[in-house]
C-alpha cells in the first residue's frame, strides 16, 4: 500500500463521524426493536379485524400486546420510552374507536399526531430552531450548541427537519383521503404498510445530512474540561499562597 492509498486522518475522522451518527440515530429512534414495537399493535388490530370484524377484540388485543412490550422492557431493564409512547398511542386509538364504534378511528389519533409532527418539523425549521436538532442535540452531547456555534450542523438539522416534515405530510396525503372513502380493512393494511418505509427514508436522509456536517461540539466534555481547569487553577493559587517553608 502506498502513501496515497493509506487513509488520511481526515478520512478516518469522517468515518468516525459517520459511525457516531449511525449509533446516535439508532439510539434516538429505537432501532429494529423500536420499529417492531411501533408496527405490531396496529398489525395485530387489522389482522384480527380482518378475520372476525370484532372491534372490541381487535382493540383489546392491540392494547394488550403494547402492555406486554412495555413489561418485557421493564423486566429486561431496557429504556421504555418507545414502548410507552406506543402504549399511549394505542390507548388513545382504543378510546376513540370504542367511543365512536368505528374501527377506523383506532388509527385517527396516530394520524393527527403525524400531521401535527409534520407541521412542527416544518415550522421549527422555518423558525431557525429545527425540531430534529432539539431531539438529537442531547443524543450527540451537543445540546443546543449547534444553534450558535456550529452553523454547518444547524444547516444539516434544518434540511433533516424539512425532509421529515415533507415525508410525513406525504404520508398524511395518502392516509387522510383513505380514512374517508376506504373500508376499514383496506385502510388498516395500507396504514401498517406505511409505518416503516417513510420512517426509514427520513432516518436515512437525516444520516446523509449529518454525516456530511461538521462534527458535534461535545458540551459535556467542555464542561468537564472547564471544571478540571478550575480545580487546577485553585490548586495552583493555593500552592502560591501557602509556599512550603
C-alpha positions in Angstrom: 0.0 0.0 0.0 1.4 3.4 -1.0 1.1 6.6 1.0 -1.6 7.6 -1.4 -3.6 4.5 -0.6 -3.4 4.9 3.1 -6.4 6.5 4.8 -5.7 10.0 6.0 -6.6 11.4 9.3 -9.4 13.4 7.6 -10.8 10.2 6.1 -10.6 8.5 9.5 -12.3 11.4 11.2 -15.1 11.4 8.5 -15.6 7.6 9.0 -15.7 8.0 12.8 -18.2 10.8 12.4 -20.4 8.6 10.3 -20.2 5.8 12.8 -21.1 8.1 15.7 -24.1 9.5 13.6 -25.3 6.0 12.9 -25.1 4.9 16.5 -26.9 8.1 17.7 -29.7 7.8 15.2 -30.1 4.1 16.1 -30.4 5.0 19.8 -32.7 8.0 19.2 -35.2 6.2 17.0 -35.3 2.9 18.8 -33.6 0.7 16.2 -35.1 -2.5 14.9 -36.9 -3.3 18.2 -38.5 0.2 18.3 -39.8 -0.4 14.8 -41.3 -3.7 15.7 -43.0 -2.1 18.8 -44.4 0.6 16.5 -45.9 -1.8 14.0 -47.0 -4.8 16.0 -50.1 -3.4 17.8 -51.6 -1.9 14.6 -50.7 -5.1 12.7 -52.5 -7.2 15.3 -55.5 -5.0 15.3 -56.0 -5.1 11.5 -55.3 -8.8 11.3 -57.9 -9.7 13.9 -60.4 -7.2 12.5 -59.9 -8.7 9.0 -60.7 -12.1 10.3 -63.7 -11.6 12.6 -64.7 -7.9 12.2 -64.9 -7.6 16.0 -63.8 -4.1 17.1 -63.6 -4.9 20.8 -61.4 -8.0 20.5 -59.2 -6.2 18.0 -58.7 -3.2 20.2 -58.1 -5.1 23.4 -55.6 -7.4 21.7 -53.7 -4.4 20.3 -53.6 -2.7 23.7 -52.6 -6.0 25.4 -49.6 -6.5 23.2 -48.5 -3.0 23.8 -48.6 -3.6 27.5 -46.6 -6.8 27.1 -43.9 -5.0 25.1 -43.6 -2.5 27.9 -43.5 -5.2 30.5 -40.7 -7.0 28.6 -38.6 -3.9 28.5 -39.2 -3.3 32.3 -38.2 -6.9 33.1 -35.0 -6.5 31.0 -34.4 -3.0 32.4 -34.3 -1.5 28.9 -35.3 2.0 28.0 -39.1 2.2 27.8 -39.7 5.5 26.1 -40.5 4.0 22.7 -42.7 1.3 24.2 -44.5 3.7 26.5 -45.2 6.1 23.6 -46.7 3.1 21.7 -49.0 2.2 24.7 -50.3 5.8 24.9 -50.9 5.9 21.1 -52.7 2.6 21.2 -54.7 3.6 24.3 -56.0 6.8 22.6 -56.9 4.8 19.5 -58.8 2.3 21.5 -60.7 5.0 23.3 -61.6 6.8 20.1 -62.7 3.6 18.4 -64.8 2.5 21.4 -66.5 5.9 21.7 -67.5 6.1 18.0 -67.9 2.5 17.2 -65.9 3.0 14.1 -62.9 0.7 13.8 -61.1 3.2 11.5 -61.0 5.7 14.5 -58.5 3.4 16.1 -55.9 5.0 13.7 -57.2 8.6 13.9 -55.1 9.8 16.9 -51.9 8.5 15.3 -52.8 10.2 12.1 -53.5 13.5 13.8 -50.2 13.1 15.7 -48.4 12.5 12.4 -49.9 15.6 10.9 -49.0 17.7 13.9 -45.5 16.4 13.9 -45.1 17.1 10.2 -46.1 20.7 10.7 -43.9 21.0 13.8 -40.9 19.9 11.7 -41.6 22.4 9.0 -42.5 25.3 11.3 -39.4 24.9 13.6 -37.2 24.6 10.5 -38.5 27.8 9.1 -38.1 29.5 12.5 -34.4 28.5 12.7 -34.9 26.0 15.5 -35.3 22.7 13.7 -37.1 20.1 15.7 -34.7 17.3 14.7 -31.9 19.3 16.2 -33.8 19.6 19.5 -34.3 15.9 19.5 -30.8 14.8 18.5 -28.7 17.5 20.2 -28.7 15.8 23.6 -28.1 12.4 22.0 -24.9 13.8 20.3 -24.0 15.5 23.6 -24.1 18.9 21.9 -27.4 20.1 23.3 -28.1 23.4 21.5 -24.6 24.4 20.7 -25.3 23.8 17.0 -27.6 26.9 17.0 -24.9 29.5 17.6 -21.5 27.7 17.4 -21.9 25.2 14.6 -23.7 26.6 11.6 -22.9 23.6 9.4 -24.8 21.3 11.8 -27.6 23.8 12.1 -28.0 23.7 8.3 -28.0 19.9 8.3 -30.6 19.8 11.1 -32.7 22.2 9.1 -32.5 20.1 6.0 -33.4 17.0 8.0 -36.4 18.6 9.7 -37.7 19.8 6.3 -37.2 16.2 5.0 -39.1 14.7 7.9 -41.9 17.3 7.6 -42.4 16.7 3.8 -42.2 12.9 4.2 -44.8 12.9 7.0 -47.1 15.3 5.0 -46.8 12.9 2.0 -47.9 10.1 4.3 -50.9 12.1 5.6 -51.8 13.0 2.0 -52.3 9.3 1.4 -54.0 8.3 4.6 -56.5 11.1 5.3 -58.4 10.6 2.0 -58.4 6.9 2.6 -59.8 7.4 6.1 -62.9 8.9 4.4 -63.5 6.6 1.5 -61.7 3.2 2.1 -63.1 0.3 4.1 -61.6 -0.4 7.4 -59.6 -3.5 6.4 -58.0 -1.9 3.3 -57.3 1.3 5.2 -55.7 -0.6 8.1 -53.4 -2.6 5.9 -52.3 0.5 3.9 -51.6 2.3 7.2 -49.5 -0.6 8.5 -47.6 -0.8 5.2 -46.8 2.9 5.5 -45.4 2.6 9.1 -41.8 1.7 8.3 -40.8 2.9 4.7 -41.4 6.6 5.3 -39.6 6.4 8.6 -36.6 4.6 7.2 -36.4 7.2 4.4 -36.5 10.1 6.8 -33.8 8.5 9.0 -31.6 7.8 6.0 -31.8 11.4 4.8 -31.1 12.6 8.3 -28.0 10.3 8.3 -26.9 11.7 4.9 -27.2 15.3 6.0 -25.5 14.8 9.4 -22.7 12.6 8.0 -21.7 15.5 5.7 -22.0 18.1 8.5 -19.2 19.2 10.9 -18.8 17.0 14.0 -20.9 17.9 17.0 -19.4 20.1 19.8 -19.4 17.9 23.0 -20.5 20.5 25.5 -20.3 17.9 28.3 -16.7 17.3 27.6 -16.1 21.1 27.5 -17.8 21.4 30.9 -15.6 18.7 32.4 -12.5 20.3 31.0 -13.5 23.7 32.4 -14.1 22.1 35.8 -10.8 20.4 35.7 -9.0 23.6 34.7 -10.8 25.5 37.5 -9.6 22.9 40.0 -6.0 23.2 38.7 -6.2 27.0 39.0 -7.4 26.8 42.6 -4.7 24.3 43.4 -2.0 26.5 41.9 -3.4 29.5 43.7 -3.4 27.6 47.0 0.2 26.5 46.4 1.3 30.0 45.8 -0.5 31.4 48.9 1.0 28.7 51.1 4.5 28.1 49.9 6.5 25.4 51.6 8.9 26.5 54.3 
